[in-house]
Amino acid sequence: MDGLVRQLSANPAQSPAERQTADAIHSDGDEDLLDAYSRAVVGVVDKVGPAVVSIAVKKQSRSRRAEGEGSASGVIIAQDGFVLTNDHVIERANEVEVELTDGNLFPAQVVGSDPATDLAVVRTGASGLPTAKLGDSSSLRVGQLVIAIGNPLGFESTVSTGVISALGRALRSQSGRLIENVIQTDVPLNPGNSGGPLVDSRGRVIGINTAMISMAQGISFAVPVNTAKWVTGELLTRGKVRRAYLGLAGQVRPLGRRVQRFFELRSASAVEIVSIEENSPARRAGLRERDLIVALSGQNVANVDDIHRLLSGLPAGTALRLSILRGGERREVQVIPGEA
């Protein structure tokens, strides 16, 4: 069909009837594509929109002399009122209020927050609320369609669409912390969309929108939902995220097939160290910037989430063995982590 359309369009001697046929084929094809795209977006909004809330906060200023107000978004993840949002949304909050898409307002309490990933959980006193389904961010692909939904300033289900531009990025948060392994998209985020969900074409939450580059077009970031699920579990059970602390920041680095075969690695990627804090366990162990971490105590490491997961249940002070690639060699480095 595409070949026929190109052939008809390219023929300067075609009759009016032939030109009309070509135009009709073009028109029908465009309408079908638009309808399919529109149906996908509308279906996602209908499915997820009721679980997206507006979060209004009153904040104490850093000087503690004045209060400020703000509004952002969140997504309900449990029927008994648990809402996932950003840490910077509720930071220093004196009062938190959640508004549903139907206009109902509920006071909320902060369950816990994690500045290292810019995530937080608040809870309302309501029950039987609509919820969003959490997906799996490990299977995301660059170029995949994604949809951002927010409820900023009480405007119901503000929607924008785009694609995943890159995976495994590192982002400096508003607090100055480096958030690792974030999703980069070209979705235009509206003011107040922070904390709202980034969803796939099936309506599954695959990230929590956290930031946009205000001076650039088409650069926005979201925390992967797999990170959010782990952080949420820690916050709900302990009220904070406990981590064995290495004192390094990393990013995903793809590995060539020759490197994989030569070092007998199971993963096509590793974690490249991009910075190391002074007087940290990583620095004391002799790790360096640009080292590639491929395993931690014998467990395969393909991305930053793998390191977080392996460190999460580990008591501080327990010796670890890091397998790294440096200068074309594989080395084993012992690290004794602290507690963050």
VEXLO-857157 format. One line per 8 residues: for each residue x, y, z of N, C-alpha, C. Coordinates in Angstrom, 3 decimals. Example, Ala and Ser with C-alpha at 12.3 -4.5 7.8 and 13.67 -1.06 7.14 Angstrom:
13.190:-5.690:7.800:12.300:-4.500:7.800:13.200:-3.300:7.800 | 12.850:-2.250:7.080:13.670:-1.060:7.140:12.900:0.030:7.870 .
//
This chain:
0.828:-1.201:0.000:0.000:0.000:0.000:0.865:1.255:0.000 | 1.922:1.280:0.871:2.805:2.435:0.900:3.487:2.646:-0.437 | 3.887:1.524:-1.073:4.514:1.627:-2.382:3.569:2.198:-3.412 | 2.303:1.786:-3.371:1.311:2.306:-4.296:1.123:3.800:-4.090 | 1.075:4.240:-2.836:0.904:5.662:-2.542:2.072:6.463:-3.087 | 3.293:5.978:-2.859:4.466:6.696:-3.366:4.458:6.740:-4.881 | 4.060:5.628:-5.514:4.047:5.572:-6.970:3.031:6.557:-7.531 | 1.836:6.596:-6.940:0.813:7.515:-7.416:1.224:8.961:-7.186 .
1.842:9.229:-6.030:2.221:10.603:-5.714:3.350:11.093:-6.599 | 4.209:10.181:-7.044:5.391:10.573:-7.811:5.117:10.702:-9.296 | 3.954:10.313:-9.765:3.656:10.309:-11.192:3.053:11.645:-11.608 | 3.805:12.500:-12.314:3.293:13.822:-12.673:2.202:13.757:-13.734 | 2.120:12.614:-14.424:1.155:12.517:-15.517:-0.132:11.816:-15.089 | -0.313:11.623:-13.809:-1.495:10.891:-13.369:-2.752:11.714:-13.612 | -3.838:11.006:-13.805:-5.120:11.637:-14.070:-5.705:12.208:-12.787 | -6.718:13.099:-12.901:-7.374:13.616:-11.685:-7.919:12.499:-10.818 .
-8.457:11.446:-11.425:-8.986:10.334:-10.633:-7.886:9.639:-9.853 | -6.713:9.486:-10.506:-5.595:8.846:-9.819:-5.092:9.713:-8.665 | -5.024:11.045:-8.901:-4.597:11.940:-7.821:-5.574:11.896:-6.651 | -6.872:11.828:-6.957:-7.887:11.750:-5.909:-7.739:10.468:-5.102 | -7.426:9.352:-5.806:-7.221:8.079:-5.121:-6.022:8.146:-4.180 | -4.913:8.745:-4.673:-3.719:8.881:-3.831:-3.994:9.734:-2.608 | -4.705:10.857:-2.807:-5.031:11.727:-1.680:-5.892:11.001:-0.657 | -6.833:10.199:-1.142:-7.717:9.465:-0.240:-6.944:8.450:0.574 .
-5.970:7.766:-0.087:-5.157:6.784:0.629:-4.332:7.465:1.709 | -3.708:8.624:1.341:-2.956:9.379:2.335:-3.844:9.779:3.500 | -5.017:10.321:3.198:-5.919:10.818:4.231:-6.385:9.705:5.150 | -6.812:8.586:4.568:-7.296:7.472:5.386:-6.200:6.945:6.289 | -4.973:6.821:5.717:-3.869:6.305:6.523:-3.550:7.219:7.688 | -3.496:8.543:7.438:-3.206:9.490:8.503:-4.285:9.443:9.577 | -5.555:9.364:9.163:-6.636:9.326:10.135:-6.576:8.063:10.985 | -6.253:6.926:10.347:-6.152:5.685:11.101:-5.046:5.772:12.143 .
-3.883:6.340:11.736:-2.776:6.467:12.671:-3.136:7.405:13.812 | -3.751:8.529:13.462:-4.133:9.485:14.485:-5.146:8.881:15.440 | -6.121:8.143:14.902:-7.128:7.530:15.751:-6.492:6.522:16.711 | -5.565:5.715:16.208:-4.924:4.721:17.057:-4.122:5.398:18.173 | -3.378:6.448:17.825:-2.590:7.181:18.812:-3.504:7.849:19.835 | -4.552:8.504:19.327:-5.476:9.188:20.220:-6.184:8.205:21.143 | -6.589:7.066:20.593:-7.273:6.081:21.428:-6.367:5.580:22.540 | -5.085:5.386:22.215:-4.144:4.911:23.232:-4.016:5.928:24.364 .
-3.853:7.207:24.010:-3.680:8.242:25.027:-4.947:8.414:25.850 | -6.089:8.489:25.168:-7.360:8.666:25.876:-7.623:7.491:26.815 | -7.324:6.282:26.351:-7.519:5.107:27.199:-6.668:5.147:28.450 | -5.417:5.602:28.301:-4.524:5.697:29.450:-5.032:6.743:30.442 | -5.454:7.885:29.923:-5.946:8.949:30.802:-7.193:8.491:31.558 | -8.107:7.811:30.863:-9.308:7.297:31.524:-8.959:6.294:32.617 | -7.913:5.517:32.372:-7.536:4.457:33.303:-6.769:4.987:34.508 | -5.826:5.895:34.264:-4.924:6.347:35.325:-5.365:7.671:35.943 .
-6.028:8.510:35.163:-6.378:9.853:35.614:-7.032:9.934:36.973 | -8.018:9.074:37.295:-8.657:9.174:38.613:-7.719:8.934:39.790 | -6.570:8.284:39.550:-5.619:8.012:40.630:-4.579:9.115:40.782 | -4.637:10.136:39.930:-3.683:11.239:39.999:-4.287:12.361:40.833 | -3.544:12.835:41.808:-4.074:13.820:42.757:-3.263:15.100:42.706 | -3.864:16.145:43.231:-3.163:17.403:43.455:-2.741:17.460:44.915 | -1.505:17.853:45.157:-0.983:17.950:46.520:-0.664:19.411:46.810 | -1.367:19.985:47.778:-1.117:21.357:48.212:-0.380:21.327:49.543 .
0.654:22.137:49.652:1.461:22.139:50.879:1.695:23.563:51.356 | 1.806:23.694:52.668:2.301:24.917:53.279:3.662:24.588:53.853 | 4.666:25.378:53.459:6.040:25.071:53.836:6.626:26.144:54.735 | 7.468:25.695:55.649:8.250:26.608:56.465:9.493:26.975:55.675 | 9.817:28.247:55.592:11.007:28.667:54.865:12.247:28.185:55.612 | 13.364:28.200:54.928:14.607:27.753:55.555:15.003:28.658:56.727 | 14.594:29.922:56.659:14.905:30.836:57.755:13.914:30.722:58.900 | 12.813:29.937:58.668:11.767:29.712:59.667:11.050:31.007:60.051 .
11.098:31.983:59.190:10.439:33.249:59.486:9.172:33.448:58.654 | 9.015:32.660:57.611:7.859:32.852:56.753:7.444:31.524:56.160 | 6.183:31.446:55.788:5.666:30.245:55.174:5.455:30.476:53.691 | 5.520:29.391:52.927:5.208:29.454:51.504:4.213:28.368:51.163 | 3.576:28.526:50.033:2.612:27.538:49.575:3.042:27.005:48.219 | 2.676:25.763:47.950:2.996:25.162:46.670:1.982:24.105:46.298 | 1.987:23.736:45.037:1.069:22.704:44.573:1.794:21.831:43.573 | 1.586:20.539:43.684:2.215:19.582:42.772:1.267:18.403:42.606 .
1.801:17.299:42.125:0.966:16.137:41.820:1.454:14.915:42.576 | 0.630:13.894:42.566:0.975:12.608:43.153:0.105:11.542:42.536 | 0.396:10.282:42.849:-0.390:9.179:42.310:-0.719:8.203:43.433 | -1.986:7.805:43.513:-2.442:6.887:44.550:-1.977:5.477:44.208 | -1.293:4.825:45.148:-0.751:3.489:44.882:-1.414:2.423:45.741 | -2.279:2.825:46.665:-3.003:1.859:47.506:-4.361:2.442:47.848 | -5.381:1.591:47.907:-6.739:2.055:48.133:-6.937:2.704:49.492 | -6.067:2.365:50.450:-6.215:2.949:51.779:-5.468:4.262:51.932 .
-5.254:4.962:50.814:-4.836:6.349:50.884:-3.372:6.659:50.756 | -2.525:5.711:50.383:-1.100:5.987:50.206:-0.852:6.618:48.837 | -0.132:7.737:48.854:0.123:8.514:47.637:1.625:8.677:47.465 | 2.112:8.399:46.270:3.534:8.544:45.935:3.746:9.880:45.242 | 4.766:10.621:45.676:5.068:11.919:45.088:6.573:12.174:45.195 | 6.992:13.433:45.014:8.411:13.794:45.122:8.761:14.276:46.525 | 9.998:14.038:46.924:10.482:14.555:48.202:10.484:16.080:48.202 | 10.894:16.692:47.081:10.973:18.161:47.089:9.596:18.818:47.152 .
8.542:18.039:46.880:7.174:18.566:46.984:6.781:18.775:48.445 | 7.145:17.826:49.304:6.693:17.878:50.698:7.799:18.299:51.659 | 8.984:18.602:51.142:10.099:19.005:52.002:9.718:20.228:52.835 | 9.963:20.159:54.139:9.665:21.222:55.101:8.177:21.562:55.157 | 7.316:20.622:54.810:5.878:20.899:54.802:5.308:20.918:56.210 | 4.566:21.964:56.516:3.830:22.024:57.770:2.454:21.390:57.638 | 1.837:21.597:56.492:0.519:21.027:56.224:0.511:20.454:54.815 | -0.159:19.320:54.654:-0.290:18.685:53.344:-1.771:18.367:53.122 .
-2.265:18.687:51.947:-3.649:18.413:51.600:-3.703:17.774:50.218 | -4.484:16.719:50.089:-4.615:15.990:48.835:-6.007:16.223:48.257 | -6.049:16.582:46.978:-7.320:16.783:46.292:-7.463:15.765:45.172 | -8.572:15.033:45.186:-8.847:14.061:44.142:-9.424:14.750:42.910 | -9.503:14.007:41.813:-10.034:14.582:40.576:-11.522:14.898:40.688 | -12.210:14.290:41.661:-13.634:14.589:41.840:-13.858:15.790:42.751 | -12.763:16.433:43.178:-12.872:17.628:44.002:-12.819:17.392:45.492 | -12.837:16.155:45.939:-12.771:15.864:47.375:-11.386:16.201:47.926 .
-11.380:16.840:49.096:-10.140:17.243:49.741:-9.922:16.430:51.013 | -8.652:16.034:51.243:-8.322:15.266:52.436:-6.995:15.779:53.019 | -6.934:15.989:54.320:-5.625:16.263:54.926:-4.763:15.009:54.854 | -3.454:15.195:54.771:-2.548:14.044:54.632:-1.343:14.218:55.539 | -0.750:13.092:55.896:0.462:13.080:56.705:1.600:12.469:55.887 | 2.804:12.964:56.125:3.982:12.427:55.440:4.390:11.129:56.121 | 4.376:10.038:55.367:4.801:8.736:55.888:6.321:8.659:55.944 | 6.968:9.166:54.914:8.418:9.148:54.847:8.877:9.722:53.528 .
10.146:10.097:53.471:10.701:10.661:52.242:12.139:10.217:52.064 | 12.602:10.303:50.837:13.954:9.867:50.504:14.577:10.881:49.552 | 15.314:11.880:50.067:15.911:12.892:49.198:16.857:12.311:48.152 | 17.474:11.167:48.437:18.432:10.588:47.492:17.788:10.196:46.178 | 16.490:9.892:46.196:15.777:9.550:44.957:14.647:10.532:44.672 | 14.517:11.578:45.488:13.462:12.584:45.354:12.075:11.943:45.371 | 11.865:10.990:46.274:10.576:10.318:46.399:10.045:10.462:47.819 | 8.723:10.460:47.930:8.076:10.546:49.233:6.726:9.863:49.162 .
6.236:9.444:50.324:4.909:8.838:50.437:4.122:9.618:51.479 | 2.896:10.021:51.118:1.983:10.636:52.068:0.736:9.758:52.153 | -0.022:9.933:53.228:-1.225:9.128:53.387:-2.402:10.004:53.794 | -3.514:9.822:53.110:-4.757:10.497:53.472:-5.560:9.593:54.403 | -6.605:10.146:54.990:-7.454:9.348:55.849:-8.558:8.625:55.116 | -8.561:8.726:53.773:-9.624:8.116:52.978:-9.291:6.669:52.652 | -10.316:5.928:52.238:-10.134:4.537:51.822:-10.993:4.272:50.592 | -10.744:3.135:49.941:-11.488:2.793:48.739:-11.198:3.705:47.565 .
-9.989:4.242:47.515:-9.624:5.198:46.470:-9.193:4.479:45.192 | -9.327:5.149:44.037:-8.824:4.572:42.792:-7.303:4.527:42.805 | -6.717:3.492:42.259:-5.266:3.331:42.274:-4.725:3.143:40.867 | -3.454:3.425:40.719:-2.748:3.199:39.457:-1.905:1.934:39.585 | -1.794:1.196:38.493:-0.996:-0.026:38.482:0.462:0.312:38.229 | 1.348:-0.224:39.061:2.779:-0.001:38.895:3.355:-1.027:37.930 | 4.138:-0.562:36.968:4.708:-1.436:35.950:6.114:-1.894:36.292 | 6.927:-2.124:35.257:8.293:-2.620:35.401:9.196:-1.764:34.523 .
10.049:-0.961:35.155:10.903:-0.056:34.387:12.153:-0.731:33.838 | 12.398:-1.982:34.193:13.601:-2.659:33.699:13.506:-3.016:32.216 | 12.290:-3.053:31.683:12.111:-3.444:30.286:11.859:-2.257:29.363 | 12.097:-1.039:29.833:11.856:0.143:29.013:12.841:0.210:27.863 | 12.394:0.837:26.762:13.235:0.991:25.570:13.240:2.455:25.136 | 14.384:2.914:24.654:14.468:4.259:24.083:13.552:4.339:22.860 | 12.774:5.397:22.768:11.813:5.566:21.696:10.403:5.140:22.059 | 10.240:4.542:23.225:8.930:4.059:23.658:8.009:5.228:23.990 .
6.732:5.110:23.587:5.727:6.122:23.891:5.470:6.181:25.386 | 5.460:7.395:25.947:5.144:7.587:27.357:4.211:8.788:27.497 | 3.462:8.779:28.594:2.461:9.811:28.835:2.622:10.304:30.266 | 2.716:11.616:30.434:2.805:12.221:31.762:1.440:12.778:32.136 | 0.980:12.438:33.330:-0.304:12.932:33.816:-0.073:13.646:35.140 | -0.616:14.837:35.254:-0.507:15.600:36.488:-1.844:16.195:36.871 | -1.894:16.736:38.065:-3.102:17.412:38.537:-2.677:18.712:39.208 | -1.941:19.562:38.460:-1.355:20.746:39.084:-2.389:21.822:39.351 .
-2.282:22.448:40.505:-3.132:23.585:40.853:-4.605:23.264:40.739 | -4.941:21.971:40.898:-6.338:21.574:40.839:-6.882:21.379:39.452 | -6.061:21.558:38.416:-6.522:21.332:37.043:-6.483:19.834:36.765 | -7.645:19.263:36.526:-7.768:17.810:36.454:-7.026:17.213:35.267 | -6.229:16.185:35.521:-5.607:15.341:34.504:-4.980:16.142:33.366 | -3.966:16.953:33.714:-3.176:17.615:32.689:-2.281:16.567:32.037 | -2.367:16.464:30.713:-1.737:15.351:30.006:-0.746:15.882:28.970 | 0.412:15.251:28.880:1.365:15.519:27.808:2.023:14.205:27.407 .
2.432:14.114:26.165:2.965:12.864:25.634:4.330:13.073:25.000 | 5.037:11.969:24.828:6.337:12.009:24.180:6.926:10.612:24.131 | 8.244:10.541:24.057:8.933:9.257:24.016:10.090:9.269:25.006 | 10.564:8.080:25.344:11.767:7.964:26.162:12.970:8.339:25.305 | 13.727:9.331:25.760:14.889:9.804:25.008:16.172:9.073:25.394 | 16.281:8.704:26.664:17.490:8.019:27.143:17.178:7.359:28.475 | 17.980:6.357:28.810:17.844:5.631:30.076:19.163:5.681:30.836 | 19.094:5.544:32.160:20.311:5.494:32.957:20.995:6.825:33.158 .
20.255:7.928:33.057:20.845:9.246:33.279:21.052:9.517:34.770 | 21.886:10.504:35.074:22.069:10.989:36.441:21.641:12.449:36.464 | 20.962:12.854:37.545:20.376:14.188:37.627:20.642:14.774:39.000 | 21.069:16.041:39.041:21.268:16.736:40.307:19.927:17.275:40.785 | 19.498:16.876:41.986:18.197:17.281:42.497:18.250:18.705:43.031 | 17.080:19.235:43.418:17.008:20.590:43.949:17.782:20.726:45.242 | 17.929:19.628:45.972:18.672:19.670:47.229:20.178:19.547:47.025 | 20.595:19.335:45.771:22.010:19.185:45.470:22.476:17.754:45.385 .
21.601:16.803:45.746:21.957:15.396:45.670:21.901:14.913:44.220 | 22.697:13.897:43.913:22.688:13.313:42.584:21.718:12.132:42.563 | 20.672:12.240:41.744:19.722:11.150:41.570:20.192:10.328:40.380 | 20.378:9.040:40.615:20.971:8.188:39.598:19.917:7.365:38.865 | 20.277:6.933:37.663:19.483:5.989:36.878:18.085:6.518:36.548 | 17.975:7.802:36.216:16.668:8.373:35.898:16.339:8.177:34.416 | 15.045:8.326:34.120:14.539:8.218:32.753:14.483:9.619:32.155 | 15.067:9.804:30.976:14.958:11.081:30.268:13.911:10.951:29.168 .
12.987:11.916:29.090:11.954:11.916:28.057:11.904:13.281:27.391 | 11.153:13.350:26.295:10.906:14.652:25.673:9.492:15.142:25.969 | 8.873:14.564:27.014:7.519:14.966:27.407:7.566:16.371:28.003 | 6.791:17.321:27.470:6.752:18.660:28.069:5.956:18.648:29.369 | 6.643:18.826:30.486:5.985:18.822:31.786:5.447:20.208:32.109 | 4.240:20.248:32.634:3.638:21.501:33.054:4.054:21.816:34.481 | 4.093:23.107:34.861:4.370:23.444:36.255:3.363:22.761:37.175 | 3.866:22.122:38.211:2.981:21.401:39.114:2.839:19.929:38.803 .
3.487:19.459:37.719:3.417:18.036:37.372:4.407:17.183:38.162 | 5.276:17.810:38.944:6.212:17.051:39.768:5.453:16.105:40.675 | 5.917:14.872:40.746:5.279:13.868:41.574:4.206:13.074:40.876 | 3.795:13.512:39.699:2.794:12.778:38.945:3.408:11.590:38.213 | 2.569:10.672:37.720:3.093:9.462:37.095:3.488:9.650:35.633 | 4.512:8.925:35.238:4.850:8.714:33.836:4.393:7.301:33.503 | 3.530:7.161:32.505:2.913:5.860:32.242:3.185:5.419:30.813 | 3.070:4.105:30.587:3.243:3.576:29.242:1.899:3.511:28.532 .
1.895:2.985:27.320:0.681:2.979:26.506:-0.380:2.029:27.027 | -0.032:1.183:28.013:-1.006:0.283:28.628:-1.522:0.808:29.963 | -1.112:2.020:30.311:-1.594:2.610:31.545:-0.871:2.146:32.787 | 0.333:1.613:32.639:1.124:1.184:33.792:2.136:2.273:34.152 | 2.221:2.601:35.423:3.175:3.610:35.871:4.585:3.061:35.730 | 5.419:3.774:34.973:6.800:3.322:34.789:7.808:4.328:35.345 | 7.303:5.438:35.889:8.190:6.425:36.489:7.401:7.488:37.223 | 8.107:8.256:38.067:7.524:9.396:38.765:8.250:10.648:38.274 .
7.488:11.555:37.651:8.088:12.763:37.098:8.723:13.590:38.205 | 9.960:14.011:37.967:10.686:14.697:39.032:11.244:16.038:38.631 | 11.552:16.269:37.341:12.191:17.535:36.983:12.118:17.772:35.487 | 12.253:19.038:35.125:12.384:19.427:33.726:13.478:20.478:33.633 | 14.099:20.575:32.465:15.112:21.605:32.232:14.393:22.820:31.661 | 14.246:23.868:32.478:13.412:24.994:32.089:13.969:25.782:30.910 | 15.286:25.780:30.722:15.895:26.551:29.636:16.102:25.726:28.376 | 15.616:24.479:28.370:15.769:23.617:27.197:14.412:23.052:26.803 .
14.294:22.668:25.554:13.060:22.085:25.065:13.207:20.573:24.992 | 12.180:19.881:25.472:12.141:18.438:25.315:13.093:17.666:26.195 | 13.403:18.178:27.388:14.258:17.447:28.317:13.563:17.394:29.673 | 13.042:16.234:30.024:12.376:16.024:31.305:12.868:14.701:31.893 | 12.685:14.541:33.199:13.230:13.373:33.876:12.195:12.751:34.804 | 12.309:11.437:34.987:11.431:10.694:35.888:12.246:9.625:36.608 | 11.898:9.375:37.870:12.525:8.306:38.648:11.883:6.986:38.239 | 12.655:5.958:37.881:12.069:4.678:37.451:11.172:4.067:38.512 .
10.100:3.412:38.086:9.138:2.868:39.034:9.731:1.734:39.861 | 10.710:0.995:39.334:11.324:-0.051:40.140:12.057:0.546:41.339 | 12.701:1.685:41.128:13.304:2.401:42.247:12.226:2.865:43.217 | 11.127:3.384:42.672:10.032:3.879:43.517:9.417:2.762:44.346 | 9.271:1.574:43.773:8.689:0.453:44.521:9.579:0.057:45.692 | 10.882:0.019:45.462:11.800:-0.331:46.545:11.796:0.742:47.636 | 11.859:2.012:47.247:11.845:3.102:48.219:10.536:3.112:48.996 | 9.415:2.913:48.304:8.115:2.895:48.980:8.055:1.792:50.029 .
8.554:0.616:49.689:8.582:-0.479:50.655:9.381:-0.128:51.895 | 10.526:0.528:51.704:11.350:0.942:52.846:10.627:1.976:53.703 | 9.976:2.945:53.046:9.298:4.010:53.781:8.103:3.475:54.565 | 7.378:2.524:53.980:6.196:1.998:54.650:6.557:1.097:55.827 | 7.671:0.392:55.734:8.036:-0.535:56.806:8.935:0.092:57.861 | 9.774:1.069:57.458:10.747:1.623:58.404:10.630:3.131:58.593 | 9.905:3.797:57.709:9.795:5.246:57.801:10.949:5.990:57.168 | 11.965:5.273:56.754:13.110:5.862:56.060:13.777:4.785:55.230 .
14.662:5.195:54.358:15.401:4.251:53.521:16.772:4.026:54.145 | 17.034:2.787:54.512:18.342:2.441:55.070:19.224:1.888:53.952 | 20.407:2.414:53.866:21.333:1.989:52.817:22.726:1.787:53.397 | 23.375:0.752:52.908:24.814:0.678:53.109:25.425:1.701:52.155 | 26.352:2.461:52.635:26.824:3.668:51.958:28.220:3.453:51.378 | 28.361:3.671:50.069:29.667:3.556:49.426:30.290:4.918:49.147 | 29.453:5.928:48.898:29.983:7.267:48.638:30.435:7.465:47.213 | 29.699:6.886:46.274:30.018:7.099:44.867:28.738:7.320:44.080 .
28.882:7.936:42.916:27.762:8.103:41.983:28.142:7.444:40.671 | 27.165:6.789:40.045:27.467:6.057:38.820:26.400:6.216:37.762 | 26.732:5.776:36.589:25.794:5.771:35.478:25.991:4.497:34.655 | 24.954:4.107:33.925:25.017:2.884:33.126:25.964:3.084:31.948 | 26.825:2.108:31.716:27.751:2.139:30.576:27.594:0.834:29.792 | 27.139:0.898:28.536:27.038:-0.324:27.715:28.410:-0.961:27.506 | 28.422:-2.284:27.415:29.658:-3.026:27.190:29.603:-3.693:25.822 | 30.693:-3.638:25.101:30.761:-4.305:23.809:30.792:-5.817:23.963 .
30.441:-6.525:22.893:30.412:-7.984:22.937:31.788:-8.577:23.212 | 32.820:-7.947:22.668:34.171:-8.470:22.891:34.545:-8.394:24.367 | 34.162:-7.279:25.022:34.446:-7.132:26.452:33.656:-8.168:27.247 | 32.391:-8.359:26.882:31.566:-9.353:27.571:32.178:-10.746:27.485 | 32.568:-11.132:26.262:33.120:-12.485:26.073:34.462:-12.639:26.781 | 35.309:-11.602:26.684:36.652:-11.713:27.247:36.608:-11.872:28.763 | 35.725:-11.114:29.419:35.651:-11.174:30.882:34.526:-12.091:31.375 | 33.855:-12.773:30.438:32.779:-13.721:30.755:31.703:-13.063:31.623 .
31.226:-11.917:31.132:30.202:-11.160:31.846:28.819:-11.547:31.351 | 27.855:-11.589:32.278:26.491:-11.972:31.922:25.656:-10.801:31.424 | 26.070:-9.589:31.733:25.281:-8.415:31.368:25.954:-7.621:30.255 | 25.116:-6.927:29.484:25.624:-6.082:28.391:25.940:-4.672:28.862 | 25.863:-4.443:30.176:26.169:-3.116:30.701:26.810:-3.253:32.078 | 27.425:-2.155:32.519:28.028:-2.083:33.849:27.745:-0.700:34.407 | 28.205:-0.434:35.622:28.030:0.880:36.231:29.374:1.589:36.245 | 29.433:2.711:35.538:30.650:3.516:35.507:30.627:4.517:36.666 .
31.701:4.568:37.435:31.803:5.524:38.529:32.087:6.903:37.935 | 31.208:7.864:38.216:31.381:9.216:37.672:31.898:10.192:38.718 | 31.702:9.890:39.999:32.255:10.742:41.052:32.353:9.951:42.349 | 33.296:10.339:43.195:33.515:9.684:44.488:33.665:10.763:45.548 | 32.937:10.619:46.652:33.023:11.583:47.737:34.328:11.409:48.505 | 34.839:12.527:48.971:36.050:12.477:49.795:35.754:11.788:51.126 | 36.734:11.086:51.642:36.618:10.388:52.938:35.456:9.403:52.978 | 35.113:8.844:51.830:34.028:7.863:51.749:34.605:6.451:51.723 .
33.780:5.426:51.989:34.270:4.049:51.884:34.851:3.728:50.509 | 34.234:4.255:49.452:34.747:3.991:48.105:36.127:4.591:47.906 | 36.328:5.817:48.406:37.632:6.463:48.271:38.682:5.721:49.087 | 38.323:5.309:50.296:39.287:4.594:51.146:39.660:3.235:50.559 | 38.742:2.649:49.779:39.025:1.344:49.175:39.876:1.463:47.908 | 40.122:2.685:47.438:40.958:2.872:46.263:40.206:2.878:44.948 | 38.878:2.968:44.986:38.115:3.066:43.742:38.385:4.410:43.078 | 38.227:4.450:41.743:38.519:5.653:40.977:37.366:5.981:40.032 .
37.293:7.272:39.674:36.366:7.650:38.621:36.704:6.885:37.343 | 35.661:6.476:36.608:35.733:5.736:35.336:35.935:4.244:35.540 | 36.105:3.781:36.792:36.061:2.338:37.024:34.673:1.819:36.640 | 34.623:0.602:36.115:33.353:-0.016:35.747:33.046:-1.135:36.734 | 31.959:-0.993:37.489:31.553:-2.020:38.446:30.718:-3.061:37.711 | 31.164:-4.325:37.725:30.442:-5.391:37.017:29.827:-6.402:37.964 | 30.266:-6.419:39.223:29.688:-7.361:40.196:29.924:-6.847:41.600 | 29.021:-7.234:42.504:29.128:-6.872:43.916:28.932:-8.138:44.721 .
30.015:-8.574:45.380:30.013:-9.837:46.150:29.467:-10.997:45.334 | 29.914:-11.075:44.080:29.528:-12.176:43.206:28.204:-12.001:42.496 | 27.447:-10.952:42.823:26.166:-10.700:42.182:26.354:-9.750:41.000 | 25.750:-10.103:39.873:25.893:-9.318:38.662:25.364:-7.896:38.859 | 26.079:-6.913:38.306:25.666:-5.509:38.355:25.558:-4.990:36.929 | 24.326:-4.602:36.546:24.094:-4.066:35.205:23.704:-2.601:35.233 | 23.165:-2.123:36.366:22.745:-0.729:36.465:22.792:-0.301:37.926 | 22.502:0.970:38.154:22.585:1.519:39.508:21.553:0.883:40.429 .
20.379:0.548:39.894:19.362:-0.115:40.708:19.879:-1.429:41.301 | 20.718:-2.139:40.549:21.293:-3.388:41.062:22.137:-3.119:42.308 | 22.917:-2.042:42.276:23.741:-1.709:43.438:22.864:-1.325:44.618 | 21.838:-0.486:44.355:20.929:-0.094:45.434:20.266:-1.324:46.060 | 19.828:-2.234:45.207:19.119:-3.415:45.711:20.047:-4.292:46.542 | 21.276:-4.477:46.072:22.214:-5.329:46.781:22.681:-4.705:48.096 | 22.702:-3.365:48.149:23.123:-2.692:49.371:21.989:-2.522:50.370 | 20.741:-2.599:49.896:19.599:-2.212:50.728:19.475:-3.050:52.001 .
19.683:-4.355:51.907:19.512:-5.201:53.085:20.807:-5.526:53.787 | 21.850:-4.795:53.450:23.171:-5.123:53.980:23.513:-4.242:55.178 | 23.864:-4.805:56.308:24.254:-3.978:57.471:25.536:-3.209:57.173 | 25.601:-1.984:57.684:26.821:-1.201:57.536:27.973:-1.912:58.232 | 29.160:-1.796:57.658:30.337:-2.418:58.243:30.637:-3.805:57.719 | 29.726:-4.364:56.890:29.956:-5.682:56.305:30.840:-5.545:55.069 | 31.939:-6.248:55.033:32.877:-6.143:53.922:32.247:-6.657:52.622 | 32.456:-5.914:51.556:31.957:-6.275:50.232:33.123:-6.448:49.274 .
32.912:-7.261:48.257:33.907:-7.428:47.206:33.339:-6.880:45.911 | 33.935:-5.807:45.415:33.515:-5.221:44.157:34.408:-5.720:43.032 | 33.793:-6.210:41.972:34.536:-6.593:40.770:34.458:-5.425:39.797 | 35.605:-4.924:39.405:35.638:-3.749:38.537:36.509:-4.015:37.312 | 36.263:-3.246:36.263:37.130:-3.220:35.082:37.870:-1.890:35.092 | 39.214:-1.982:34.998:40.044:-0.775:34.987:41.255:-1.021:34.100 | 41.419:-0.157:33.118:42.595:-0.271:32.245:42.701:-1.596:31.534 | 41.583:-2.165:31.126:41.603:-3.426:30.398:41.790:-4.642:31.276 .
41.738:-4.471:32.602:41.893:-5.594:33.521:40.686:-5.685:34.457 | 40.427:-6.893:34.917:39.399:-7.101:35.936:40.078:-7.190:37.293 | 39.572:-6.410:38.253:40.173:-6.377:39.580:39.107:-6.597:40.638 | 39.531:-7.092:41.791:38.648:-7.294:42.933:39.071:-6.299:44.026 | 38.107:-5.510:44.483:38.380:-4.479:45.484:37.470:-4.706:46.690 | 38.029:-4.736:47.871:37.229:-4.890:49.078:36.825:-3.524:49.616 | 35.536:-3.378:49.918:34.992:-2.128:50.433:34.200:-2.426:51.701 | 34.361:-1.583:52.709:33.561:-1.696:53.929:32.615:-0.511:53.967 .
31.353:-0.697:53.629:30.421:0.437:53.517:30.027:0.992:54.879 | 29.683:2.286:54.870:29.079:2.913:56.036:27.561:2.852:55.883 | 26.845:3.618:56.727:25.389:3.655:56.641:24.934:5.076:56.323 | 24.116:5.195:55.296:23.600:6.497:54.898:22.275:6.752:55.612 .
//
